[in-house]
Amino acid sequence: MRILPLLLATTLSIVATGSFAQQATWDSATYNLHKFEQKIGKEKYVVTKSGGSTVYKVDFRFVDRGSAVPLKASIVLDAATKEPTNFTIKGKTSRMSVIDDSISIINNQVSIRKDSTSSSIALKPNSFPIAGYSPGTAQMLLIQYWKRHQRPKRISMLPDGQVQVMLDGMDTISLNNHKTVLERYNIAGLIWGNELVWTDREGHLYCLITNDAEGDKLEMMLEPYESLLPDFINKAAVYSMRLFASANSTNVASSKILYIMNGTVVDVVNNKTIPNATIVIENGKIKNITTAKFKLKEGTPVIDATGKTILPGLWDMHAHFEQGEWGPAYLAAGITTVRDCGNEFGYINAIQKAIDEGKGVGPHILKAGIIDGKGPEALGIIQADNVAEAKAAVQRYKGNGFDQIKIYSSMKPAVVKAVCEEAHRLNLSVTGHIPEGMRLQQGIDSGMDQVNHITYITDVMKLDRKTFAIDLKAGKTDSVLQFLKDHHIVVDPTLGVFELSLRSLKDDITLIEPNFSSIPLPLQELFKNTGMAPKKAEALKGYIRSIKEVVKAMFDRGIPIVAGTDMGMPGYSLYRELELYVQGGLTPMQALTTATITPARVMGKELKTGSLDIGKDADIIIVDANPLDNISNIRKVSTVIKNGKVYDPKKLHKMVGFTE
């Protein structure tokens, strides 16, 4: 990671309009909480003094798609030394996660309670009680603590873990001609990767851009400065991607010509392999694929792929690029292209621009612009409740280089049709959810071209109410499959999402992800608590089994299947998606097509990418075993090439906190 010297930091001038009410006192403060830029709640703190202590009482609450997420915390500092003495936190940190912890520090002893478990440890130097991304007030006090303690390299978190605070630069914000100089920090260890935090020079919090306990990006903005949030979001994308801009890891990374020799090439178009083949790459393109033997000039850049398998770079067709760390994580897994299925408008534009201009590291990004309806469960700020709003939203996305429109769950049926008509007029396809109040057939009849998530399809099939399995022999199920076929519908099933969320919490999670112990600790904490009670999970095993069979039935009908993860465990979840397809009956070659040539075709990119063919982009992965023998061999990616540039997966993973 690169820390910019303050004297070299770029000054950011953000000019905004609107009412201005400068923060006059820091005895209390109110912050607006946002997801997809939509204001969803507030965090408030109030400072009181009592008996030699300074007490920060914090009330944190938001409502995410109709679900309340309330949290209360108390942080007590010694009034004289400003050292923390007590911390309590109770409530929810996302729609699906709860917390109930307390920390007490007396005479260099720390008493810890996590839920109903209590323990005691000796206080280590440079220790601070903090429980994660929320509340933001705790992060403000963490930065102040870091400054008072001579900016240590690491701070031990109580009850556990470590956190790093790094001063990254300074920005100047301007609101109604009033300028404020802010210090910009990276904080690593509270979530996966880096948070971006802005404070004034006294350490008072202005803006925090982080990820919540679901992995979704969340912003916290000091209320008087609310109008500046879009500018902070855009800059956060640039700053976060910059951390990884120098990532290349081999001698041949910048060579114009590269030879990959002696490997087995997988031809996903013609369903065959080419043993002992050589691929010639020139200027980022595949110039030749041959089995001819020839001598190379001394010094020619060569990758020896003897005993290895050469495949097209993989696609994740249901990504949400929520933070800069996703870029290296995707590439490390061999994913060279993603379809971002809904994000903040300015953020994803800035992320894509940074990658395309070489100022960040990540896959090619195809953007699906999300549009929701209005209502208590709406997501994001780009919403349409009538035809005029629908047309305006689609036009905005088209004008900013988006490839597709994504419909979300609160949109009115009549507006779905308007979105589809305008998208098709502008040569955009439409994917998404089937909104509340509609059925699959209605969404497709309204003009949808693609459907996210298998559940919208199984909802209209025949279900055994005892086993929750889909009756694949039923006439109703057959008619749904034929309807999808007749309407040329593309489906990204995201089976892995449902396997993970419906699993028994008593089951070993390595059955789903064998490399679980290598993912960063904050993600381990997130995923090991994802699932349900064993009895409920047991009752739904029939459903999990049958959705894999539905994917096989769709594939056999010629319905295009594209592999997507809806985030999941970064990069690894795409491997799991393909494994689930094979468990359902697809051959390994068929499964590989769902993450290579098929997505390229449905996104209109098949002449440029998606397979190993002369003239196409050199987006290539080299795997240490053959996935056609066992689809799980896809996990053994040893080399990744994007546009002819070579990356080492181990180094990429290390950059974003994975261990081998």
N, C-alpha and C positions, 0 to 999 in steps of 0.2 A: 504494500500500500504506500501511496505517495502522499506526504504531508507538505502542503505548499507553505513556504516561508511567508510570513505575514506581509513582508515588504513586496513580495512578488504576486500576492493574491490579486485576482481580478476584482475590481469594484463593480458591483451590480447596481444599476440604477433602475428602480421599479417605480413607474409612475402610474398612479391610479386615480380614479375619480370617486366621488361619493362623499357621504358625510364623514367627519373625522372627529374622533373623541380620544385624545391621547391618554394612555394609561398614566394616571396621575399618582397612584399609590400602589405599593406592592404588598399591602396588608391583606389584599384579596385580589383575585383575578378570575376572569371567565374566558374559557376557550371553546370555540366551536369545533365539534368533531365531524369528520366527513368520510364518506366512502364513495368512490367514483365521483368525487367532488361534491356529492350531494350532502348537505348538512343533515346529520342524523341524530345529533345530540350535543351535549355540553359536558365539560369538566369545569368545576368551580373549586377553588380553594379559599379558605379563610384562615388567617393567622391570629392566634391568641397567645397571651403570655400568662403563665401561671406557675407560682412556686419555683422560680428559677428555670423554667422550661419554656421553650417556644414550640407551639403546637400548630401543625398544619393539618386542618381538617379538610378532606377532599371528598367531593361528591361527583362521581363519574357515571354518566348514563347515556346510552344511545339505543335507538330502535332500528334494527337491521331487518328489512323485508318482513316487518310485522312482529318480530321477536324482540322483546326488551332485554337489554344487557346492562343491568345496574351494578355498580361497584362503589363501595365506600372504603376509605382508607384514612389512617391517622399516622402522621410522622412527627415524632417528638425529638427535638434537639435540646441539648443543654444550652441555656441562654448565654452563658459566659463563653464556653469553648466552641459552641455550635456543633459539637459531636453528637451523632445520633444515639438515642437511648432507648427508643421504643418505636416499633412499627407494627401496625395491624392492618389487615386487608381482608375484605370479605365480599363475595358477590360473584359476578360472572365476568369473564374476559372475552367471551364471544357467545354466539348463540348456543354453542355446544360444550363450553368449558366453564368450570367453576373453580373458585379458590377460597380458602379459609385458613389464613396463616397469621402468625404473630411472632415477633422477635422482641426480646427484651435484653438489654445490655447493662449489666451491673458489675462493677469491680472486675472488669476484663473477662467476665464470663458471659456467654451468650445462651439464653434460654430460647429454644425454638419449638414452636408448635405448627405442624402441618396437618391440617384436618384434625384427626383425633390422635396423631402420633406426636409425642414430645421427646426432646433430646436436649443435651447441653454440651457446648464445646467452649474451648478457650478462644478468646478474641485474638485474631491475627492482626498484624499491622495492615493498614489500608483496607479496612473492611467496611462495607456499607449495606444496609438492609434495603433490598429492592426485589420485586417479584416478577418483573417482565416489562413489557412495553407500556402497561398502564398501572397507575395513573401517570400522566406526563409530569405532574408536579414532582414526583419522586425522581424523575430524570433531571429536572432542573436542579434539585438539591444534590444529586449525584455530581453534576458538573461543578457546582460550588464547592463540594467536598474535595473533588479532584484538584481544584485550584489551590485550596488551602493547604493541601498535603503535597505541594511541590510537583504536581502533575505526574504521578507515578505511572509506569508503563502499564500496570494492571491493577485492578481493584477486585478484591474478593467479594463476591456477592453473598449476602446472607438471606436465605439459609444455605445456598450452594451455588457453585459456578463462578466464573470470572468474567469481568467486563473490561473493555479497553475504551478509553476516551481519547480522542485525537482532535486537536485543533487543526482544521483544514483550510481556513482562510477567513476573510472578512468581506461582508457585503454591505452596501449602503442602500437602505430602502427610503423611499420618498412618498409621502402621502399628503396631498394638498400643500406642497411646498415645505413640509416639515420633514427633515432628514434625520434618520437614525442609523448609526453604525452598529451592525450586528456581527457577532462572532459565529462562525459556522463550524460545527463539530460533526465528526463521525463517531457513533457509539456502536461498538461491536460486542455481542455476547448476550444481549437481552432478547433478540430475535435471531433468526438465521440471517447472517450477513450484517450489513451496516444500516443504521438509522441515520438520518440527517436531522440535526437540531440547530436552531438559531436562537441565540440569547443576546441580550445587550452585554456591555462590558462588565456589568455587575453580576451577570449570571442569571438574569430574569428571562424566563422563557417567552419567546414570541411565536415560534413555529416548530412543530415536530412532524416529520414524515416517516412513517414506520409501517409495520404490518401487524394486524391483529392476530389473535390466537387461532384464526382459521386460515392464516396466510394471505388474507386480503389486505391490500394497501389501505392505510388509514391515516388521515391528516388531522392535526390539531393546530388551530390558528387562534392567536390572541384576538378576542372579539373586535376591538376597535380597528384591527387591521385586516378584517375579513376579505375585503376586496382585493387584497394582494395575493390570495391563495393560488390562483392559476399560475402566477409568475413563479412562486416558490416551487410548485409542482414541476413546471417545465425545467427549471434550473436543477431540481433534484435529480431528474433523469440524466441530465448532462454530467453532473458531478458524480453520480453513482457509476455511470458507465466509464468515466475517465479512470476509475481505479483499476480497470482491467485492460486499458487500451494497449498496453505494451505486450499483451500475452501472445507470444509465439515461442515455440520451444524446440525447433530443430534447425539444423544448418541449411536445410533446403526450403525453409519457409518463404524466402523471398526470391527463389529462383524462377526464371521464366520458363525453364524446361525441367521436367521431372519424369523419371521412369519408375513405374511400379512393376516389378518383375517376378515371374515364377509363381504367381498366386492363382487361385481358382476364382474366375470371374462369374458372378451370378447374373444371368440375363433374365430380369423379371418380366420383360416384354414377351419373350419367346419361350419362357418356362424351361430354361436349360442352363447348363454351366459350361464354362470354357476352361479346362484345366491348363496349367502351365502357361498362362497368358501374361502378356506385357501390356500395360496401359501407358501410353505416352501423353503427357500433359504439357501444353504449351500456352502461356499467357492465360492461365486459369480455365482453359477449355480442354476437353478430351480430343486429342488430335488423332490418336490411332489406338486400336485394340488388336493385338496380333499374337499368334503362336509361333511366329518365325523366330529363328535364332540369329542373333547378330551381335557383333562386338561394339562396345561403346567406347568413346574417347575417354581417356583418363580424366578424372575430375567431374564427369557427368553425374549430376545428382540422381541417386538411385535409392529406392526403398525395396529391400528384398522381402518378398511376401511368400517365400517358400513355406509350404505347409499351412498357409493361411487362406482366408476367404475374403474376396473383394466384393463389396456391395455398394449400391447407391446410398448416399446419405439418407438418413431416416427423416420422416415427417411426423410431427405431432400436430394433429388437426384440431385439437381442442386445448390450446394454451391460454394462459392469462399471465402475461409478462409483467409481474407485479413489482419487481425490483431488479437492479442491475445484476445481481448474482445469478439470475436465471440464465443469462447469456453464456457464461462459461459452463454452467451445469448442463445446459442442453447440448452444447458442443461436446463436452466430455462423454456424453452418452451416445454420441454419433448422430445426434439430431441436428441436421443442417438447415432445416426449414420448419417453421411453425406457422400455424394460423392462429393469431391472437383473436379469441372469440369474445371480445368485449373488454374495454379498458377505458381509462380516462383519455379523453381526446388529445389534449396537449401532451400528456405524458408519453403515450405510445408513439406519437409522431416524433417526439424528441429522442426516444430510445432508438427507433428505427433509423433516424437520421445519423445518430452517433455511430451506430454499427456500420451503416452504408459508407460513411465518410472515414472509417478507420479510427474513430475516436472512442470506440468501445468494442467489445468482443461478444459475439453472439451469432445465432443463426439468421438466415433470411427470414423476414417477417412479412406475412400477408395479413392484412388488417380487416377484421369484420367489425363494423361499427354498430354498437349496441343502441337500440331504441326501445324504450319501455313506454307504457302508458302512465297515467297519473293515478295516484292513490296511495294508501298507507303502506303497501308492500312494494312500491316502485323502487327501482335501482338506477342510480345515476341521475345526471342532470339533463341528458338529451332525451326528452319525452315528447310524445305525440298523442294528442287526444282528439284530433280531428284531421281532416284531409289536408288542410293547409299546413299544419304543423308536421304532418307526415312527409309531405313533399319537401319542406324546408330542411328537415333533418337528413333526408336521403341526399339532397343536393349538397349539403354541407360535407357529408362524408365523401361523396364523389369528387368534390372539388379539392379534397385533401388526400387523394391518392389511396382511398380505401378500396379493397377488392370485393367487398361483400357487405351486406347488411345482416345484422343479427336481431331478431325479434325476441323480446323478453316477456315475462309472464303476466304483466299487468295490462297489456295492450288490449283495447277493445276490438272485437271481431271486425267491425267495419273499417277500423284503422289498419288492421293487418292487410286487408285487400288494397288499401290506398298505398301503403308502404311498398307492397310487392309490385304494383303497377308502375310506380315511379322508379323503383329500382330497375325493373326490366327495361323501362324506357331509356334509362341511362346505362344499360348493359351491365348491371350489377346483378348477381344472384342473391338469394335470400335464404338464410339458415336461421336456426334458433329453437326456442322453446315453443310448445303449443300453449298459448295463453289460457289463463283461467277462464272457464266458461265455454271453451272450444274443445272439440275432439280432433284427433289426428286428421281425419278426412276433411274437416272444415278448414283447418289450417292449410292443407295442401290445395284444396279447391280455391282458397283465397289467393294462391299463387306461390306458396313457399316451395323452394327447390330442394331444400335439405332440412334434416331434422337432427338436433342434438339430443343425445341420451336415449337409450333403449326403452326407458320407462314410458315415453309417450307412445311407443308402438305397442308394447305389451298391455298398456291400459285398455286397448280396444280389441285385444285377443281374448280367447276363452281361457279362463283361469279356474283351476281346481281350488275350491274354497277351503279344502282341508289341507292340502299340501302346498298351496300357493304356486304350484307349477303351471306352466302354460301347456295347454292341450294342443300339440302341434298337428294332430290329426283332425281337429275340429274344422268344420266348414267355415266357421267365423274366422279362425286363424288363417285359413287358406285365402279367404277373400281379402284380408288385410295385406297379406304378402302380394297378392296379385294387384291390388290397388297401388302399392308402392312401386311395383314393377311397371305398371301401365303409365304411371305419372313420372317415371324416370327420377325417383327420389334417391338422394344420397343420404346415408345414415352414418353418423359417428356415434357408436354405441356407448362409449365410456364405461365399459364393464367394470374396470378396476375401481372406479369410484364406489360402485354399489357393493363390490366384494369387500372393500375396506370398511364402509360405513355400516354394513350389515353383519360383520364378523362378530364372533363372540370375543368379549374382552378377556376371556380366560385362555384363548388360543394363542399360541406362539406366533407373533407377528412375522417372524422370519419365514414362516410357511408362505407368506405373501411376498416378502422382500428379503431374500437371503443375505443381501448386503446391508441390512438395516443398521447394524452397528457402525457402519462407515459414514452414515449421514450425520450432519451436524447435530449436536446435542439438543438445541432448541426444537429442531424438527422431530427428533426422537420423542421428546416429551409430548409434542403435538399429536403424533400418529399413534403412539402406544395407547393413548386414551380415546382413540377414535374407534367406535364400534358400539355394541349393545350388550345387554344382559344375556347370559348363555341360553336361557330358556327361549327368549324371543329369537335369538340367532338360529337356534336349532329349528324353530318352526319355519324359518325362511330359507332353509337350505335348498328346498325344492325350487324356489324361485331363482336362486343363484345358479343352480344347475341348468335350469331351462332357458335362462337368458343367453347362455352360451350356445344352446341348441338353436335359438331363434337367429342368432348371427349366422350360423351355418345354413339355416333354411333360407335366409335372405341372400346369402352369397350364392347358393345353388340356383336361385331364381334369376341371378344376374343383377341384383340390386347392389349398387356400388357401396362398399363398406370402406370407411376411412378411419384409421386408428387415431384415437385422441385420448387424453388423460384427464382433462379438467384440472390440471396442476398435479396433484398427488405428490409422490416423492420425486423430487426434481430429476428428470431424465429417466430414472429407473422405472417409473410407472409405465412408460411406453413399452419396456420389455415385458412387464406383467400383462399389459393389454394383449400383446401378441401371444403370450403363453395361454391366456384364457381363450383366445380364438382357436388355438390348436386343441385345447381341451374340449372345445365344443365340436370339433370334427374337421376343421380346416387343416390342410397340409401346411407344413412350414413355408413352402413357396407361396401358397395362397395367402398366408398370414403376412408374409413380407410384402406382397403387393399392396396390402392395405396401408402400408407406411412408406410406400415409394411411388410406384407409377400411377396407382389409382388416385391418390390425392393430387398428383401433378395434373392428371387428366381433368378431374372435376373442377380444378381451379384454373384450367386453361393454360397450364405451364408445361405441358408434356413435350413440346418441341425444344424446350430449354433445359429441362431437368427431370428428375424422377427415375432415371435409368442410366445405365452405363452404355452410352452410344456416342459415336463420333460426332463432334460439334456441340455436344451438350456441356453445361457447366461442370467443372471438375469438383463436384460434391460427392465425396467418396469416403467409405469407411473400410478399414481393414480389421478383420476379426480373427482371433487366434485359433478358432475352431470353426466347424461348418454348421451354421444354423439349419441347413437343410437336413442334417442328421438328427439334430435336436434343437428345437427353437430356442431353448434356454442358452445355447451357445452365442446368441446375439448379445448376451451380457459381456462377452469377452472382447470388447472393442479395444484395440491397441493403438490405432492411428486414426485420426480424423483429418479429412481434407475438405476445406471449403473454398471454392473459387481458386483452387490450386495452392492454397496456403495450408501448411501442415501444422497440426496441433497434437500435443501429447496429452491424452485424457488424464493421466495421473497429475500432471502439473496444473491442468485446468481445475480439477477437483480440489487440489490443495489450496488454490487461490480462494475458493469459496467455502472452505471449512470442512471438506470431506476428508476422511482418513482411509487409507488402504488396508 
